[in-house]
């Protein structure tokens, strides 16, 4: 985007593919975007947790496994809309 070009951020995202990204790399991207003021803290935090799966003991399961971040966030938006429609006050 133009804002990223003005701030000379493009090299920081070379090879970025949101359809094939590890949770670790997505977290890194979120921190960069937050640092440059492109996203808020809540969005950066959500990006840091995207795709995380935990075992029964609470340990991360395969944090190097690539996910489709676009699909992940689209599903979260759908879930929030469905919860809001059913009256969940936290989903608004």
Backbone atoms as SQL, in Angstrom:
CREATE TABLE atoms (id INTEGER PRIMARY KEY, chain TEXT, resi INTEGER, resn TEXT, atom TEXT, x REAL, y REAL, z REAL);
INSERT INTO atoms VALUES
  (1, 'A', 1, 'UNK', 'N', 0.833, -1.190, 0.000),
  (2, 'A', 1, 'UNK', 'CA', 0.000, 0.000, 0.000),
  (3, 'A', 1, 'UNK', 'C', 0.871, 1.244, 0.000),
  (4, 'A', 2, 'UNK', 'N', 0.254, 2.356, -0.289),
  (5, 'A', 2, 'UNK', 'CA', 0.964, 3.626, -0.359),
  (6, 'A', 2, 'UNK', 'C', 1.563, 4.003, 0.996),
  (7, 'A', 3, 'UNK', 'N', 0.819, 3.777, 2.061),
  (8, 'A', 3, 'UNK', 'CA', 1.320, 4.103, 3.406),
  (9, 'A', 3, 'UNK', 'C', 2.564, 3.284, 3.734),
  (10, 'A', 4, 'UNK', 'N', 2.569, 2.020, 3.328),
  (11, 'A', 4, 'UNK', 'CA', 3.736, 1.176, 3.586),
  (12, 'A', 4, 'UNK', 'C', 4.937, 1.643, 2.771),
  (13, 'A', 5, 'UNK', 'N', 4.697, 2.100, 1.544),
  (14, 'A', 5, 'UNK', 'CA', 5.786, 2.607, 0.709),
  (15, 'A', 5, 'UNK', 'C', 6.374, 3.876, 1.304),
  (16, 'A', 6, 'UNK', 'N', 5.511, 4.785, 1.774),
  (17, 'A', 6, 'UNK', 'CA', 5.976, 6.039, 2.368),
  (18, 'A', 6, 'UNK', 'C', 6.840, 5.786, 3.597),
  (19, 'A', 7, 'UNK', 'N', 6.503, 4.766, 4.349),
  (20, 'A', 7, 'UNK', 'CA', 7.253, 4.465, 5.578),
  (21, 'A', 7, 'UNK', 'C', 8.387, 3.470, 5.335),
  (22, 'A', 8, 'UNK', 'N', 8.598, 3.123, 4.078),
  (23, 'A', 8, 'UNK', 'CA', 9.672, 2.198, 3.680),
  (24, 'A', 8, 'UNK', 'C', 9.565, 0.859, 4.399),
  (25, 'A', 9, 'UNK', 'N', 8.351, 0.353, 4.459),
  (26, 'A', 9, 'UNK', 'CA', 8.095, -0.910, 5.158),
  (27, 'A', 9, 'UNK', 'C', 8.090, -2.118, 4.224),
  (28, 'A', 10, 'UNK', 'N', 8.007, -1.890, 2.923),
  (29, 'A', 10, 'UNK', 'CA', 7.880, -3.008, 1.984),
  (30, 'A', 10, 'UNK', 'C', 8.957, -4.077, 2.168),
  (31, 'A', 11, 'UNK', 'N', 10.230, -3.717, 2.359),
  (32, 'A', 11, 'UNK', 'CA', 11.244, -4.767, 2.546),
  (33, 'A', 11, 'UNK', 'C', 10.981, -5.654, 3.773),
  (34, 'A', 12, 'UNK', 'N', 10.284, -5.117, 4.767),
  (35, 'A', 12, 'UNK', 'CA', 9.986, -5.896, 5.967),
  (36, 'A', 12, 'UNK', 'C', 8.974, -6.998, 5.690),
  (37, 'A', 13, 'UNK', 'N', 8.243, -6.879, 4.589),
  (38, 'A', 13, 'UNK', 'CA', 7.197, -7.846, 4.258),
  (39, 'A', 13, 'UNK', 'C', 7.496, -8.618, 2.974),
  (40, 'A', 14, 'UNK', 'N', 8.755, -8.621, 2.561),
  (41, 'A', 14, 'UNK', 'CA', 9.141, -9.364, 1.360),
  (42, 'A', 14, 'UNK', 'C', 8.823, -10.847, 1.568),
  (43, 'A', 15, 'UNK', 'N', 8.128, -11.432, 0.614),
  (44, 'A', 15, 'UNK', 'CA', 7.772, -12.844, 0.700),
  (45, 'A', 15, 'UNK', 'C', 6.568, -13.132, 1.580),
  (46, 'A', 16, 'UNK', 'N', 5.921, -12.097, 2.095),
  (47, 'A', 16, 'UNK', 'CA', 4.764, -12.277, 2.973),
  (48, 'A', 16, 'UNK', 'C', 3.611, -12.892, 2.192),
  (49, 'A', 17, 'UNK', 'N', 3.091, -13.995, 2.690),
  (50, 'A', 17, 'UNK', 'CA', 1.951, -14.665, 2.059),
  (51, 'A', 17, 'UNK', 'C', 0.968, -15.045, 3.160),
  (52, 'A', 18, 'UNK', 'N', -0.127, -14.291, 3.314),
  (53, 'A', 18, 'UNK', 'CA', -1.066, -14.573, 4.401),
  (54, 'A', 18, 'UNK', 'C', -1.792, -15.908, 4.262),
  (55, 'A', 19, 'UNK', 'N', -1.717, -16.518, 3.079),
  (56, 'A', 19, 'UNK', 'CA', -2.371, -17.814, 2.885),
  (57, 'A', 19, 'UNK', 'C', -1.477, -18.974, 3.308),
  (58, 'A', 20, 'UNK', 'N', -0.198, -18.702, 3.511),
  (59, 'A', 20, 'UNK', 'CA', 0.751, -19.713, 3.978),
  (60, 'A', 20, 'UNK', 'C', 1.750, -19.032, 4.908),
  (61, 'A', 21, 'UNK', 'N', 1.396, -18.969, 6.184),
  (62, 'A', 21, 'UNK', 'CA', 2.244, -18.263, 7.145),
  (63, 'A', 21, 'UNK', 'C', 2.203, -18.993, 8.479),
  (64, 'A', 22, 'UNK', 'N', 3.323, -18.993, 9.172),
  (65, 'A', 22, 'UNK', 'CA', 3.345, -19.607, 10.500),
  (66, 'A', 22, 'UNK', 'C', 2.805, -18.601, 11.510),
  (67, 'A', 23, 'UNK', 'N', 2.241, -19.083, 12.610),
  (68, 'A', 23, 'UNK', 'CA', 1.796, -18.156, 13.657),
  (69, 'A', 23, 'UNK', 'C', 2.919, -17.227, 14.127),
  (70, 'A', 24, 'UNK', 'N', 4.143, -17.742, 14.175),
  (71, 'A', 24, 'UNK', 'CA', 5.288, -16.929, 14.600),
  (72, 'A', 24, 'UNK', 'C', 5.515, -15.759, 13.636),
  (73, 'A', 25, 'UNK', 'N', 5.457, -16.033, 12.333),
  (74, 'A', 25, 'UNK', 'CA', 5.658, -14.972, 11.348),
  (75, 'A', 25, 'UNK', 'C', 4.492, -13.985, 11.325),
  (76, 'A', 26, 'UNK', 'N', 3.287, -14.481, 11.563),
  (77, 'A', 26, 'UNK', 'CA', 2.125, -13.598, 11.621),
  (78, 'A', 26, 'UNK', 'C', 2.229, -12.672, 12.836),
  (79, 'A', 27, 'UNK', 'N', 2.707, -13.197, 13.940),
  (80, 'A', 27, 'UNK', 'CA', 2.938, -12.391, 15.141),
  (81, 'A', 27, 'UNK', 'C', 3.958, -11.297, 14.835),
  (82, 'A', 28, 'UNK', 'N', 5.038, -11.658, 14.153),
  (83, 'A', 28, 'UNK', 'CA', 6.075, -10.695, 13.791),
  (84, 'A', 28, 'UNK', 'C', 5.489, -9.584, 12.919),
  (85, 'A', 29, 'UNK', 'N', 4.677, -9.956, 11.937),
  (86, 'A', 29, 'UNK', 'CA', 4.046, -8.969, 11.056),
  (87, 'A', 29, 'UNK', 'C', 3.146, -8.032, 11.861),
  (88, 'A', 30, 'UNK', 'N', 2.394, -8.593, 12.797),
  (89, 'A', 30, 'UNK', 'CA', 1.522, -7.782, 13.638),
  (90, 'A', 30, 'UNK', 'C', 2.293, -6.790, 14.488),
  (91, 'A', 31, 'UNK', 'N', 3.417, -7.220, 15.030),
  (92, 'A', 31, 'UNK', 'CA', 4.230, -6.328, 15.857),
  (93, 'A', 31, 'UNK', 'C', 4.813, -5.186, 15.021),
  (94, 'A', 32, 'UNK', 'N', 5.216, -5.494, 13.794),
  (95, 'A', 32, 'UNK', 'CA', 5.741, -4.449, 12.909),
  (96, 'A', 32, 'UNK', 'C', 4.645, -3.439, 12.583),
  (97, 'A', 33, 'UNK', 'N', 3.476, -3.935, 12.210),
  (98, 'A', 33, 'UNK', 'CA', 2.363, -3.041, 11.872),
  (99, 'A', 33, 'UNK', 'C', 1.954, -2.184, 13.066),
  (100, 'A', 34, 'UNK', 'N', 1.970, -2.769, 14.263),
  (101, 'A', 34, 'UNK', 'CA', 1.638, -2.014, 15.478),
  (102, 'A', 34, 'UNK', 'C', 2.693, -0.939, 15.740),
  (103, 'A', 35, 'UNK', 'N', 3.949, -1.313, 15.617),
  (104, 'A', 35, 'UNK', 'CA', 5.051, -0.381, 15.864),
  (105, 'A', 35, 'UNK', 'C', 4.961, 0.847, 14.957),
  (106, 'A', 36, 'UNK', 'N', 4.539, 0.642, 13.717),
  (107, 'A', 36, 'UNK', 'CA', 4.424, 1.745, 12.767),
  (108, 'A', 36, 'UNK', 'C', 3.068, 2.439, 12.823),
  (109, 'A', 37, 'UNK', 'N', 2.198, 2.026, 13.762),
  (110, 'A', 37, 'UNK', 'CA', 0.906, 2.674, 13.937),
  (111, 'A', 37, 'UNK', 'C', -0.139, 2.312, 12.898),
  (112, 'A', 38, 'UNK', 'N', 0.060, 1.202, 12.202),
  (113, 'A', 38, 'UNK', 'CA', -0.874, 0.796, 11.146),
  (114, 'A', 38, 'UNK', 'C', -2.062, 0.015, 11.700),
  (115, 'A', 39, 'UNK', 'N', -1.881, -0.630, 12.861),
  (116, 'A', 39, 'UNK', 'CA', -2.967, -1.362, 13.518),
  (117, 'A', 39, 'UNK', 'C', -2.931, -1.045, 15.008),
  (118, 'A', 40, 'UNK', 'N', -4.031, -1.325, 15.696),
  (119, 'A', 40, 'UNK', 'CA', -4.082, -1.071, 17.134),
  (120, 'A', 40, 'UNK', 'C', -3.576, -2.284, 17.916),
  (121, 'A', 41, 'UNK', 'N', -3.457, -2.110, 19.219),
  (122, 'A', 41, 'UNK', 'CA', -2.935, -3.149, 20.095),
  (123, 'A', 41, 'UNK', 'C', -3.799, -4.410, 20.068),
  (124, 'A', 42, 'UNK', 'N', -5.110, -4.239, 20.042),
  (125, 'A', 42, 'UNK', 'CA', -6.021, -5.381, 20.031),
  (126, 'A', 42, 'UNK', 'C', -5.822, -6.239, 18.780),
  (127, 'A', 43, 'UNK', 'N', -5.674, -5.592, 17.634),
  (128, 'A', 43, 'UNK', 'CA', -5.454, -6.321, 16.386),
  (129, 'A', 43, 'UNK', 'C', -4.105, -7.026, 16.405),
  (130, 'A', 44, 'UNK', 'N', -3.084, -6.360, 16.910),
  (131, 'A', 44, 'UNK', 'CA', -1.761, -6.978, 17.012),
  (132, 'A', 44, 'UNK', 'C', -1.812, -8.198, 17.926),
  (133, 'A', 45, 'UNK', 'N', -2.554, -8.086, 19.013),
  (134, 'A', 45, 'UNK', 'CA', -2.689, -9.215, 19.940),
  (135, 'A', 45, 'UNK', 'C', -3.416, -10.381, 19.275),
  (136, 'A', 46, 'UNK', 'N', -4.451, -10.079, 18.523),
  (137, 'A', 46, 'UNK', 'CA', -5.179, -11.127, 17.806),
  (138, 'A', 46, 'UNK', 'C', -4.267, -11.822, 16.797),
  (139, 'A', 47, 'UNK', 'N', -3.447, -11.051, 16.106),
  (140, 'A', 47, 'UNK', 'CA', -2.508, -11.642, 15.150),
  (141, 'A', 47, 'UNK', 'C', -1.488, -12.524, 15.856),
  (142, 'A', 48, 'UNK', 'N', -1.127, -12.170, 17.081),
  (143, 'A', 48, 'UNK', 'CA', -0.133, -12.959, 17.813),
  (144, 'A', 48, 'UNK', 'C', -0.682, -14.310, 18.263),
  (145, 'A', 49, 'UNK', 'N', -2.016, -14.424, 18.331),
  (146, 'A', 49, 'UNK', 'CA', -2.625, -15.682, 18.783),
  (147, 'A', 49, 'UNK', 'C', -3.220, -16.500, 17.646),
  (148, 'A', 50, 'UNK', 'N', -3.221, -15.963, 16.452),
  (149, 'A', 50, 'UNK', 'CA', -3.851, -16.637, 15.309),
  (150, 'A', 50, 'UNK', 'C', -3.209, -17.992, 15.050),
  (151, 'A', 51, 'UNK', 'N', -4.043, -18.979, 14.931),
  (152, 'A', 51, 'UNK', 'CA', -3.568, -20.311, 14.583),
  (153, 'A', 51, 'UNK', 'C', -2.968, -21.103, 15.716),
  (154, 'A', 52, 'UNK', 'N', -2.878, -20.509, 16.893),
  (155, 'A', 52, 'UNK', 'CA', -2.308, -21.237, 18.025),
  (156, 'A', 52, 'UNK', 'C', -3.223, -22.383, 18.437),
  (157, 'A', 53, 'UNK', 'N', -2.641, -23.551, 18.562),
  (158, 'A', 53, 'UNK', 'CA', -3.355, -24.717, 19.080),
  (159, 'A', 53, 'UNK', 'C', -2.587, -25.209, 20.298),
  (160, 'A', 54, 'UNK', 'N', -3.317, -25.641, 21.311),
  (161, 'A', 54, 'UNK', 'CA', -2.686, -26.079, 22.544),
  (162, 'A', 54, 'UNK', 'C', -3.079, -27.514, 22.858),
  (163, 'A', 55, 'UNK', 'N', -2.138, -28.247, 23.487),
  (164, 'A', 55, 'UNK', 'CA', -2.468, -29.601, 23.922),
  (165, 'A', 55, 'UNK', 'C', -3.164, -29.540, 25.281),
  (166, 'A', 56, 'UNK', 'N', -3.456, -30.698, 25.856),
  (167, 'A', 56, 'UNK', 'CA', -4.181, -30.750, 27.130),
  (168, 'A', 56, 'UNK', 'C', -3.404, -30.130, 28.280),
  (169, 'A', 57, 'UNK', 'N', -2.084, -30.036, 28.134),
  (170, 'A', 57, 'UNK', 'CA', -1.251, -29.455, 29.184),
  (171, 'A', 57, 'UNK', 'C', -1.019, -27.957, 28.975),
  (172, 'A', 58, 'UNK', 'N', -1.609, -27.401, 27.917),
  (173, 'A', 58, 'UNK', 'CA', -1.478, -25.973, 27.657),
  (174, 'A', 58, 'UNK', 'C', -0.254, -25.583, 26.860),
  (175, 'A', 59, 'UNK', 'N', 0.443, -26.569, 26.286),
  (176, 'A', 59, 'UNK', 'CA', 1.631, -26.268, 25.487),
  (177, 'A', 59, 'UNK', 'C', 1.239, -26.120, 24.021),
  (178, 'A', 60, 'UNK', 'N', 1.948, -25.215, 23.332),
  (179, 'A', 60, 'UNK', 'CA', 1.681, -24.997, 21.912),
  (180, 'A', 60, 'UNK', 'C', 1.931, -26.265, 21.108),
  (181, 'A', 61, 'UNK', 'N', 1.015, -26.544, 20.181),
  (182, 'A', 61, 'UNK', 'CA', 1.160, -27.680, 19.281),
  (183, 'A', 61, 'UNK', 'C', 1.682, -27.146, 17.953),
  (184, 'A', 62, 'UNK', 'N', 2.875, -27.534, 17.581),
  (185, 'A', 62, 'UNK', 'CA', 3.485, -27.216, 16.290),
  (186, 'A', 62, 'UNK', 'C', 3.327, -25.752, 15.873),
  (187, 'A', 63, 'UNK', 'N', 4.031, -24.820, 16.555),
  (188, 'A', 63, 'UNK', 'CA', 3.930, -23.399, 16.208),
  (189, 'A', 63, 'UNK', 'C', 4.547, -23.060, 14.850),
  (190, 'A', 64, 'UNK', 'N', 5.250, -24.021, 14.238),
  (191, 'A', 64, 'UNK', 'CA', 5.847, -23.772, 12.923),
  (192, 'A', 64, 'UNK', 'C', 4.935, -24.223, 11.782),
  (193, 'A', 65, 'UNK', 'N', 3.752, -24.742, 12.123),
  (194, 'A', 65, 'UNK', 'CA', 2.796, -25.206, 11.111),
  (195, 'A', 65, 'UNK', 'C', 2.159, -23.998, 10.425),
  (196, 'A', 66, 'UNK', 'N', 2.226, -23.976, 9.092),
  (197, 'A', 66, 'UNK', 'CA', 1.648, -22.861, 8.342),
  (198, 'A', 66, 'UNK', 'C', 0.126, -22.902, 8.384),
  (199, 'A', 67, 'UNK', 'N', -0.454, -21.708, 8.446),
  (200, 'A', 67, 'UNK', 'CA', -1.912, -21.569, 8.430),
  (201, 'A', 67, 'UNK', 'C', -2.302, -20.607, 7.310),
  (202, 'A', 68, 'UNK', 'N', -3.579, -20.580, 6.992),
  (203, 'A', 68, 'UNK', 'CA', -4.126, -19.586, 6.074),
  (204, 'A', 68, 'UNK', 'C', -4.740, -18.502, 6.956),
  (205, 'A', 69, 'UNK', 'N', -4.010, -17.409, 7.140),
  (206, 'A', 69, 'UNK', 'CA', -4.461, -16.344, 8.041),
  (207, 'A', 69, 'UNK', 'C', -5.737, -15.673, 7.535),
  (208, 'A', 70, 'UNK', 'N', -5.900, -15.581, 6.230),
  (209, 'A', 70, 'UNK', 'CA', -7.115, -14.967, 5.688),
  (210, 'A', 70, 'UNK', 'C', -8.338, -15.783, 6.077),
  (211, 'A', 71, 'UNK', 'N', -8.219, -17.089, 5.936),
  (212, 'A', 71, 'UNK', 'CA', -9.317, -17.989, 6.310),
  (213, 'A', 71, 'UNK', 'C', -9.568, -17.938, 7.817),
  (214, 'A', 72, 'UNK', 'N', -8.491, -17.914, 8.594),
  (215, 'A', 72, 'UNK', 'CA', -8.598, -17.861, 10.047),
  (216, 'A', 72, 'UNK', 'C', -9.394, -16.634, 10.488),
  (217, 'A', 73, 'UNK', 'N', -9.020, -15.448, 9.980),
  (218, 'A', 73, 'UNK', 'CA', -9.691, -14.220, 10.392),
  (219, 'A', 73, 'UNK', 'C', -11.102, -14.128, 9.829),
  (220, 'A', 74, 'UNK', 'N', -11.318, -14.627, 8.624),
  (221, 'A', 74, 'UNK', 'CA', -12.674, -14.635, 8.055),
  (222, 'A', 74, 'UNK', 'C', -13.600, -15.471, 8.929),
  (223, 'A', 75, 'UNK', 'N', -13.122, -16.619, 9.392),
  (224, 'A', 75, 'UNK', 'CA', -13.930, -17.466, 10.279),
  (225, 'A', 75, 'UNK', 'C', -14.216, -16.772, 11.601),
  (226, 'A', 76, 'UNK', 'N', -13.257, -16.026, 12.135),
  (227, 'A', 76, 'UNK', 'CA', -13.470, -15.309, 13.392),
  (228, 'A', 76, 'UNK', 'C', -14.537, -14.228, 13.219),
  (229, 'A', 77, 'UNK', 'N', -14.506, -13.539, 12.089),
  (230, 'A', 77, 'UNK', 'CA', -15.506, -12.497, 11.818),
  (231, 'A', 77, 'UNK', 'C', -16.893, -13.113, 11.724),
  (232, 'A', 78, 'UNK', 'N', -17.001, -14.231, 11.032),
  (233, 'A', 78, 'UNK', 'CA', -18.287, -14.930, 10.913),
  (234, 'A', 78, 'UNK', 'C', -18.793, -15.342, 12.293),
  (235, 'A', 79, 'UNK', 'N', -17.903, -15.908, 13.118),
  (236, 'A', 79, 'UNK', 'CA', -18.288, -16.320, 14.474),
  (237, 'A', 79, 'UNK', 'C', -18.780, -15.131, 15.292),
  (238, 'A', 80, 'UNK', 'N', -18.086, -13.998, 15.200),
  (239, 'A', 80, 'UNK', 'CA', -18.485, -12.812, 15.962),
  (240, 'A', 80, 'UNK', 'C', -19.843, -12.298, 15.499),
  (241, 'A', 81, 'UNK', 'N', -20.072, -12.286, 14.195),
  (242, 'A', 81, 'UNK', 'CA', -21.363, -11.827, 13.668),
  (243, 'A', 81, 'UNK', 'C', -22.489, -12.739, 14.132),
  (244, 'A', 82, 'UNK', 'N', -22.249, -14.050, 14.093),
  (245, 'A', 82, 'UNK', 'CA', -23.273, -15.002, 14.532),
  (246, 'A', 82, 'UNK', 'C', -23.578, -14.832, 16.012),
  (247, 'A', 83, 'UNK', 'N', -22.540, -14.624, 16.819),
  (248, 'A', 83, 'UNK', 'CA', -22.742, -14.423, 18.254),
  (249, 'A', 83, 'UNK', 'C', -23.480, -13.114, 18.524),
  (250, 'A', 84, 'UNK', 'N', -23.147, -12.071, 17.773),
  (251, 'A', 84, 'UNK', 'CA', -23.825, -10.783, 17.944),
  (252, 'A', 84, 'UNK', 'C', -25.303, -10.906, 17.586),
  (253, 'A', 85, 'UNK', 'N', -25.597, -11.659, 16.537),
  (254, 'A', 85, 'UNK', 'CA', -26.988, -11.844, 16.118),
  (255, 'A', 85, 'UNK', 'C', -27.779, -12.657, 17.137),
  (256, 'A', 86, 'UNK', 'N', -27.085, -13.520, 17.878),
  (257, 'A', 86, 'UNK', 'CA', -27.781, -14.326, 18.880),
  (258, 'A', 86, 'UNK', 'C', -27.854, -13.617, 20.230),
  (259, 'A', 87, 'UNK', 'N', -27.352, -12.363, 20.290),
  (260, 'A', 87, 'UNK', 'CA', -27.484, -11.565, 21.501),
  (261, 'A', 87, 'UNK', 'C', -26.296, -11.579, 22.436),
  (262, 'A', 88, 'UNK', 'N', -25.179, -12.148, 22.030),
  (263, 'A', 88, 'UNK', 'CA', -23.985, -12.171, 22.870),
  (264, 'A', 88, 'UNK', 'C', -23.431, -10.747, 22.984),
  (265, 'A', 89, 'UNK', 'N', -23.461, -10.147, 24.184),
  (266, 'A', 89, 'UNK', 'CA', -23.014, -8.760, 24.342),
  (267, 'A', 89, 'UNK', 'C', -21.512, -8.580, 24.107),
  (268, 'A', 90, 'UNK', 'N', -20.729, -9.637, 24.243),
  (269, 'A', 90, 'UNK', 'CA', -19.283, -9.530, 24.051),
  (270, 'A', 90, 'UNK', 'C', -18.890, -9.563, 22.582),
  (271, 'A', 91, 'UNK', 'N', -19.797, -9.936, 21.709),
  (272, 'A', 91, 'UNK', 'CA', -19.492, -10.051, 20.286),
  (273, 'A', 91, 'UNK', 'C', -19.749, -8.765, 19.515),
  (274, 'A', 92, 'UNK', 'N', -20.261, -7.752, 20.178),
  (275, 'A', 92, 'UNK', 'CA', -20.575, -6.491, 19.487),
  (276, 'A', 92, 'UNK', 'C', -19.355, -5.626, 19.337);
